[in-house]
Amino acid sequence: MTNTLSTGRTDRHEIFQSAIQAFLERAPGDQDPTIEYDGVAFTVTQACKMVWNMADILPSSGTADLRDVLDFQSWTYAAVARAMHAHILANS
């Protein structure tokens, strides 16, 4: 599968929210898990880059566990994406 899906804002929100769950549920040693959205595979890193500058606020449902793993200053998609990406790089 390739990641050639043309994504709109809502798609990017959904992809990133799936990436958060994959990040939180990843197996030991799997620092950059892959998710699938609409038949297209994306790594968590790719999902992070999709929302890198997005100032929208991330819904709090299902994301509270992120605070146990990551250090970020706001609940924007961009802030969480950058924290997730930094964590992946630091632990690769």
N, C-alpha and C positions, 0 to 999 in steps of 0.2 A: 504494500500500500504506500502511496505517496501522499504528501500533505499539500495537495493542490486545490483544496477547497477554498472557494471565494467566500470570505466571512464578513458578515456585518457585525455591528456592535453587539446585538443580542447573542449571536453565535459565539463571539469572542468571550462574552460573559460566561456562557454555558461551558465552553471549552476550558476556561480557566478554573471554574468551580469544580469541574471534573478532575482537573490537574491537582487541585488542592487535596481532594480526597485520595487520589493516587499517591501524592507526596506523603500524606499522613499515614497511609496504609502500606507503604512500600516495604518490601522485604529487606532484611539486612543485606547490605552490599549492592542493592539496586538504588543507586543515588538518583537516577534520571529515568523513572518509569515511563512507559508509553500508555497513552489513553487512546480511545477511539471515539470519534464524533462523526456521525453521519457517514460511516464507512471509511473515514480517513484517519490514519494514525498520526499522532502528535506526541512528542516527548514533553515532559513537564517544562523543560527549558524552552521549547518552541512555544508552548502556551504562555509562558511568562513574557516572552518577547512580543506576543500579540497584544498584551495590555500594558506594556512597559511605560507608556506615557498617559494612561487612562486615569483621569481624576475622578471617575465615578466611584461611589462608595460601595464596597463589597457587602452583600447581605450578611448579617451575623449568624444566620442559621447554618449550623454544620461547620463553622469555621473557628469556634472558640478554642479548639485544641491547638490552633496555630500558635497561640501565645506561649504554650508550653515548649515549643520547639524553636520559634523564631523571635527575633527582636525587630520590631518595626514601630514607627511613630504614628501612623494613621491607618485607617481601614480602607484606603483607596486601593483599587486594583493595582496601580503602579507601585505603591509602597510594599504591598504584600508580594507582588511579583519579584521585585528587586531583592527582598529579603529571602525569598525561596531560592532564587537564582544564586545569590551569594552563598547560601547554605550548601547548595549542590556543588558549587565550585570548591568551597572550602573542604568538603568531605569526599571529593573524588579521588 
